[in-house]
């Protein structure tokens, strides 16, 4: 058994930030099996954990994956169920990039046994850690908010037409979090001073993590925020972090996370 390829920083308030697609590690000689296009890891949620570093000052817990989503996608159903039936979906162990380019060189795709091993070695440790941290926070505070943090290029024709709104909040169609929490967070996002567009439960309504862990009736709320990457970085290789853009965005994110903490502090949660 390999060591869990993740980093958990435990906080002091009932808020857990999850970063399942921030990782760039390719263990076990995997990079040599990838196509040149895939070896650049273009579909990474680049620098998202760095963007949210300030959340530690709010007392939040942070769980960051280190392995690439090309190893195994931590935000997909391990049983293979599609996130969006009828739409274009990527797999648990993806074989094509968001540009529909092959990830693996011919004959190098993972076998069924290799996929099972990746689930055991990478998927399960991440979700075990996530579940235990949610339990710790809920036991201490009575309720908890899971904030699943993501980003994607602003234009990906495979998944959506045109340009993606800057801030895409997902609540699994209202099922993964208390309506008052969702409304408070969306208000913080929508009424921002940076002039950024926002949408609720649009193209990105929340992945496996949001849907699996969101149990608002039990005091466990889950939301996903998908950022258009142009809000804080350069979307072209080498995917450079843009400090000026990030500084304009961070107050918006801080307001959204503060709304999560305030929702629980004021006793709005069941």
The 8 nearest C-alpha neighbors of each residue, nearest first, counted from 0:
[[1, 2, 120, 119, 3, 116, 121, 124],
 [2, 0, 3, 120, 4, 121, 119, 124],
 [1, 3, 4, 0, 120, 5, 124, 121],
 [2, 4, 5, 124, 1, 121, 125, 120],
 [5, 3, 65, 2, 66, 64, 121, 6],
 [6, 4, 64, 65, 3, 63, 7, 125],
 [5, 7, 63, 62, 64, 8, 4, 65],
 [8, 6, 62, 61, 9, 63, 5, 60],
 [9, 7, 61, 60, 10, 62, 6, 55],
 [10, 8, 60, 7, 61, 11, 59, 132],
 [9, 11, 60, 59, 58, 12, 8, 55],
 [10, 12, 58, 59, 13, 9, 60, 14],
 [11, 13, 58, 14, 59, 10, 260, 136],
 [14, 12, 143, 136, 144, 140, 15, 142],
 [13, 15, 144, 59, 12, 143, 145, 60],
 [16, 14, 60, 145, 59, 61, 146, 144],
 [15, 17, 146, 61, 147, 145, 60, 62],
 [16, 18, 147, 62, 148, 19, 61, 146],
 [17, 19, 63, 148, 20, 21, 62, 64],
 [20, 18, 64, 73, 21, 17, 63, 74],
 [19, 21, 44, 22, 68, 18, 43, 67],
 [22, 20, 44, 18, 45, 19, 64, 43],
 [23, 21, 65, 66, 67, 64, 20, 24],
 [22, 24, 67, 66, 65, 25, 21, 43],
 [25, 23, 66, 67, 65, 22, 26, 70],
 [24, 26, 29, 30, 66, 67, 23, 70],
 [27, 25, 28, 29, 24, 66, 30, 70],
 [26, 28, 29, 25, 30, 31, 24, 70],
 [29, 27, 30, 26, 31, 25, 32, 33],
 [28, 30, 32, 27, 31, 25, 26, 33],
 [29, 31, 32, 33, 28, 25, 38, 26],
 [32, 30, 29, 33, 28, 34, 38, 104],
 [33, 31, 29, 30, 104, 103, 107, 34],
 [34, 32, 103, 30, 104, 102, 31, 38],
 [33, 35, 37, 104, 103, 36, 102, 38],
 [36, 34, 38, 37, 33, 39, 102, 104],
 [37, 35, 34, 38, 39, 102, 100, 40],
 [36, 38, 102, 34, 40, 39, 35, 33],
 [37, 39, 35, 40, 36, 33, 34, 30],
 [38, 40, 37, 41, 36, 35, 236, 237],
 [41, 39, 37, 38, 42, 43, 23, 36],
 [40, 42, 39, 43, 37, 236, 96, 36],
 [43, 41, 40, 44, 97, 96, 151, 68],
 [44, 42, 45, 41, 40, 20, 21, 68],
 [45, 43, 150, 21, 20, 149, 47, 151],
 [44, 46, 43, 47, 21, 238, 150, 228],
 [47, 45, 49, 48, 50, 44, 21, 240],
 [48, 46, 50, 49, 45, 44, 21, 51],
 [47, 49, 51, 50, 46, 52, 18, 21],
 [50, 48, 46, 52, 47, 51, 53, 45],
 [49, 51, 47, 48, 52, 46, 245, 249],
 [50, 52, 48, 53, 49, 54, 47, 249],
 [53, 51, 49, 54, 50, 48, 55, 56],
 [52, 54, 55, 51, 56, 57, 50, 253],
 [55, 53, 57, 56, 52, 51, 59, 58],
 [54, 56, 58, 57, 53, 59, 52, 60],
 [57, 55, 54, 58, 53, 59, 52, 10],
 [56, 58, 54, 55, 59, 53, 257, 12],
 [57, 59, 10, 11, 55, 12, 56, 54],
 [60, 58, 10, 14, 55, 57, 12, 54],
 [59, 61, 10, 9, 15, 8, 16, 14],
 [62, 60, 16, 8, 7, 15, 17, 63],
 [63, 61, 7, 17, 6, 18, 16, 8],
 [62, 64, 18, 6, 5, 17, 19, 61],
 [65, 63, 5, 19, 22, 66, 18, 21],
 [64, 66, 22, 5, 4, 24, 23, 63],
 [67, 65, 24, 22, 23, 64, 25, 4],
 [68, 66, 23, 22, 69, 24, 70, 25],
 [67, 69, 72, 71, 70, 20, 66, 73],
 [70, 68, 67, 71, 93, 92, 72, 40],
 [71, 69, 68, 67, 92, 66, 25, 72],
 [72, 70, 92, 68, 69, 91, 73, 117],
 [71, 73, 68, 91, 74, 75, 92, 69],
 [72, 74, 19, 75, 122, 71, 68, 20],
 [73, 75, 207, 72, 208, 206, 19, 76],
 [76, 74, 207, 91, 73, 72, 77, 206],
 [75, 77, 78, 79, 207, 80, 74, 91],
 [78, 76, 79, 75, 91, 118, 80, 122],
 [79, 77, 76, 80, 91, 75, 81, 90],
 [78, 80, 77, 76, 81, 91, 90, 75],
 [79, 81, 76, 78, 82, 77, 75, 84],
 [82, 80, 83, 84, 79, 88, 76, 75],
 [83, 81, 84, 206, 80, 88, 207, 75],
 [82, 84, 81, 86, 85, 88, 87, 80],
 [85, 83, 86, 81, 82, 87, 88, 80],
 [84, 86, 83, 87, 81, 88, 82, 158],
 [87, 85, 84, 83, 88, 158, 82, 81],
 [86, 88, 158, 85, 89, 157, 83, 84],
 [89, 87, 86, 81, 90, 83, 82, 158],
 [90, 88, 93, 87, 91, 95, 94, 92],
 [91, 89, 93, 92, 88, 79, 75, 94],
 [90, 92, 72, 75, 71, 93, 77, 79],
 [93, 91, 71, 90, 72, 70, 69, 94],
 [94, 92, 90, 89, 95, 91, 69, 71],
 [93, 95, 102, 101, 92, 103, 96, 108],
 [96, 94, 101, 102, 99, 100, 93, 97],
 [97, 95, 99, 98, 100, 102, 101, 42],
 [96, 98, 99, 157, 42, 95, 155, 100],
 [97, 99, 96, 100, 157, 155, 95, 156],
 [100, 98, 96, 95, 97, 101, 157, 102],
 [101, 99, 96, 95, 98, 102, 97, 36],
 [100, 102, 95, 103, 94, 96, 99, 34],
 [101, 103, 95, 37, 94, 33, 34, 96],
 [104, 102, 33, 34, 101, 107, 108, 32],
 [103, 105, 34, 107, 33, 32, 106, 102],
 [106, 104, 107, 103, 108, 32, 101, 34],
 [105, 107, 108, 104, 103, 109, 32, 110],
 [108, 106, 104, 105, 103, 32, 109, 33],
 [107, 109, 103, 106, 110, 94, 105, 104],
 [110, 108, 113, 114, 107, 111, 112, 92],
 [111, 109, 113, 112, 114, 108, 115, 107],
 [112, 110, 114, 113, 115, 109, 116, 108],
 [111, 113, 115, 110, 114, 116, 109, 117],
 [114, 112, 116, 110, 115, 111, 109, 117],
 [113, 115, 117, 111, 116, 112, 109, 110],
 [116, 114, 112, 118, 113, 117, 111, 119],
 [117, 115, 113, 119, 114, 118, 120, 112],
 [118, 116, 114, 120, 119, 115, 121, 113],
 [117, 119, 122, 115, 116, 121, 120, 123],
 [120, 118, 116, 117, 123, 121, 122, 115],
 [119, 121, 117, 118, 116, 1, 122, 123],
 [122, 120, 117, 118, 124, 123, 119, 125],
 [123, 121, 118, 125, 73, 124, 119, 126],
 [122, 124, 126, 119, 125, 121, 127, 118],
 [125, 123, 127, 126, 121, 122, 3, 128],
 [126, 124, 128, 123, 122, 127, 129, 121],
 [125, 127, 129, 123, 128, 124, 130, 122],
 [126, 128, 124, 130, 129, 125, 123, 131],
 [129, 127, 131, 125, 126, 130, 124, 132],
 [130, 128, 126, 132, 127, 131, 125, 133],
 [129, 131, 133, 127, 128, 132, 126, 134],
 [130, 132, 134, 128, 133, 129, 135, 127],
 [133, 131, 135, 129, 134, 130, 128, 136],
 [132, 134, 130, 136, 131, 135, 137, 129],
 [133, 135, 131, 137, 132, 136, 138, 130],
 [136, 134, 132, 138, 133, 137, 131, 139],
 [135, 137, 139, 133, 13, 138, 134, 140],
 [136, 138, 142, 141, 134, 140, 143, 139],
 [139, 137, 135, 136, 141, 140, 134, 142],
 [138, 140, 136, 137, 141, 135, 13, 142],
 [141, 139, 137, 142, 138, 136, 13, 143],
 [140, 142, 137, 138, 139, 218, 143, 136],
 [143, 141, 218, 137, 140, 219, 13, 263],
 [142, 144, 13, 219, 137, 14, 136, 220],
 [145, 143, 220, 14, 221, 219, 146, 15],
 [144, 146, 221, 15, 220, 16, 14, 147],
 [147, 145, 16, 222, 223, 221, 15, 148],
 [146, 148, 223, 17, 16, 222, 145, 224],
 [147, 149, 224, 18, 17, 223, 146, 225],
 [150, 148, 225, 44, 224, 226, 147, 47],
 [149, 151, 226, 225, 44, 228, 227, 47],
 [152, 150, 227, 228, 44, 153, 226, 225],
 [153, 151, 228, 154, 227, 234, 155, 229],
 [152, 154, 227, 163, 162, 228, 151, 229],
 [155, 153, 162, 152, 156, 161, 163, 159],
 [154, 156, 157, 158, 159, 152, 153, 97],
 [157, 155, 159, 158, 160, 154, 161, 98],
 [156, 158, 155, 159, 97, 98, 87, 99],
 [157, 159, 156, 155, 87, 160, 86, 97],
 [160, 158, 156, 157, 155, 161, 202, 163],
 [161, 159, 156, 162, 158, 155, 154, 163],
 [160, 162, 154, 163, 159, 156, 155, 153],
 [161, 163, 154, 153, 164, 160, 159, 155],
 [162, 164, 153, 165, 154, 227, 161, 159],
 [165, 163, 196, 166, 197, 162, 167, 227],
 [164, 166, 227, 196, 226, 195, 197, 163],
 [167, 165, 197, 226, 164, 196, 225, 168],
 [168, 166, 225, 198, 224, 197, 199, 226],
 [167, 169, 224, 199, 223, 200, 198, 166],
 [170, 168, 204, 200, 205, 223, 222, 171],
 [169, 171, 173, 222, 175, 172, 204, 205],
 [172, 170, 204, 174, 205, 173, 175, 169],
 [171, 173, 170, 174, 200, 204, 169, 175],
 [174, 172, 170, 171, 175, 176, 178, 177],
 [173, 175, 171, 172, 176, 170, 213, 177],
 [174, 176, 213, 170, 221, 171, 220, 214],
 [177, 175, 220, 215, 221, 174, 213, 170],
 [176, 178, 180, 179, 215, 181, 220, 175],
 [179, 177, 181, 180, 182, 176, 173, 174],
 [178, 180, 182, 177, 181, 183, 267, 262],
 [181, 179, 183, 177, 182, 178, 262, 184],
 [180, 182, 178, 184, 179, 183, 185, 177],
 [183, 181, 179, 185, 180, 184, 186, 178],
 [184, 182, 180, 186, 185, 181, 258, 179],
 [183, 185, 255, 187, 181, 186, 182, 258],
 [184, 186, 188, 182, 187, 183, 189, 181],
 [185, 187, 189, 183, 188, 184, 190, 182],
 [188, 186, 184, 255, 185, 190, 254, 189],
 [189, 187, 185, 186, 190, 191, 251, 255],
 [188, 190, 186, 197, 191, 187, 185, 196],
 [191, 189, 187, 188, 186, 192, 185, 194],
 [190, 192, 193, 189, 188, 251, 194, 187],
 [191, 193, 194, 190, 195, 251, 247, 250],
 [194, 192, 195, 191, 247, 248, 251, 250],
 [193, 195, 192, 191, 196, 190, 189, 165],
 [196, 194, 193, 165, 197, 191, 166, 189],
 [195, 197, 165, 164, 166, 194, 189, 198],
 [198, 196, 166, 189, 164, 167, 165, 188],
 [197, 199, 167, 201, 168, 166, 200, 164],
 [200, 198, 168, 201, 169, 167, 197, 185],
 [201, 199, 204, 169, 172, 168, 203, 170],
 [200, 202, 203, 199, 198, 204, 167, 169],
 [201, 203, 204, 200, 159, 167, 158, 163],
 [204, 202, 201, 205, 169, 200, 167, 225],
 [205, 203, 169, 200, 171, 170, 201, 202],
 [204, 206, 169, 223, 209, 171, 203, 170],
 [207, 205, 208, 209, 74, 210, 82, 75],
 [206, 208, 74, 75, 210, 209, 76, 211],
 [209, 207, 211, 206, 210, 74, 212, 147],
 [210, 208, 221, 205, 206, 207, 213, 211],
 [209, 211, 207, 213, 208, 212, 175, 171],
 [210, 212, 208, 207, 209, 213, 214, 175],
 [213, 211, 209, 210, 208, 214, 221, 219],
 [212, 214, 175, 221, 220, 210, 209, 219],
 [215, 213, 219, 217, 216, 220, 175, 212],
 [214, 216, 220, 218, 219, 176, 217, 177],
 [215, 217, 218, 214, 269, 219, 177, 220],
 [218, 216, 215, 214, 219, 269, 142, 220],
 [217, 219, 142, 215, 216, 269, 220, 268],
 [220, 218, 214, 215, 143, 217, 142, 213],
 [219, 221, 176, 144, 213, 215, 214, 175],
 [220, 222, 213, 145, 209, 175, 176, 144],
 [223, 221, 146, 170, 169, 209, 147, 145],
 [224, 222, 147, 169, 205, 168, 146, 148],
 [223, 225, 168, 148, 167, 149, 169, 226],
 [226, 224, 149, 150, 167, 166, 223, 168],
 [227, 225, 150, 166, 165, 228, 149, 167],
 [226, 228, 165, 153, 151, 229, 152, 150],
 [229, 227, 152, 230, 151, 150, 226, 232],
 [228, 230, 232, 231, 227, 233, 234, 153],
 [229, 231, 228, 227, 244, 232, 165, 248],
 [230, 232, 245, 244, 229, 241, 228, 240],
 [233, 231, 240, 241, 229, 239, 228, 234],
 [234, 232, 238, 239, 235, 229, 240, 241],
 [233, 235, 238, 229, 232, 152, 228, 236],
 [236, 234, 238, 233, 237, 239, 41, 232],
 [237, 235, 238, 234, 239, 41, 233, 39],
 [236, 238, 239, 235, 233, 234, 39, 41],
 [239, 237, 236, 233, 235, 234, 240, 232],
 [240, 238, 233, 237, 232, 241, 236, 234],
 [239, 241, 232, 242, 233, 231, 238, 46],
 [242, 240, 232, 231, 244, 243, 245, 239],
 [243, 241, 245, 244, 246, 240, 231, 232],
 [244, 242, 246, 245, 241, 247, 231, 248],
 [243, 245, 231, 247, 246, 241, 242, 230],
 [246, 244, 231, 242, 248, 247, 243, 249],
 [245, 247, 243, 249, 248, 244, 242, 250],
 [248, 246, 244, 245, 249, 193, 243, 250],
 [249, 247, 245, 246, 251, 250, 244, 252],
 [248, 250, 252, 251, 246, 247, 253, 245],
 [251, 249, 253, 252, 248, 254, 247, 246],
 [252, 250, 254, 249, 253, 248, 188, 191],
 [253, 251, 249, 255, 254, 250, 256, 248],
 [252, 254, 250, 256, 255, 251, 257, 249],
 [253, 255, 257, 251, 252, 256, 187, 250],
 [256, 254, 184, 252, 258, 187, 253, 257],
 [257, 255, 259, 253, 258, 254, 252, 260],
 [256, 258, 254, 260, 259, 255, 253, 261],
 [257, 259, 261, 255, 256, 260, 184, 262],
 [260, 258, 256, 262, 257, 261, 255, 180],
 [259, 261, 257, 262, 263, 258, 264, 256],
 [262, 260, 264, 258, 263, 259, 265, 257],
 [263, 261, 259, 260, 264, 265, 267, 258],
 [262, 264, 266, 261, 260, 265, 268, 267],
 [265, 263, 261, 266, 262, 260, 267, 268],
 [266, 264, 263, 262, 267, 261, 268, 260],
 [265, 267, 263, 268, 264, 262, 269, 261],
 [268, 266, 262, 265, 263, 269, 179, 264],
 [267, 269, 266, 263, 218, 262, 142, 177],
 [268, 218, 267, 216, 217, 266, 215, 142]]
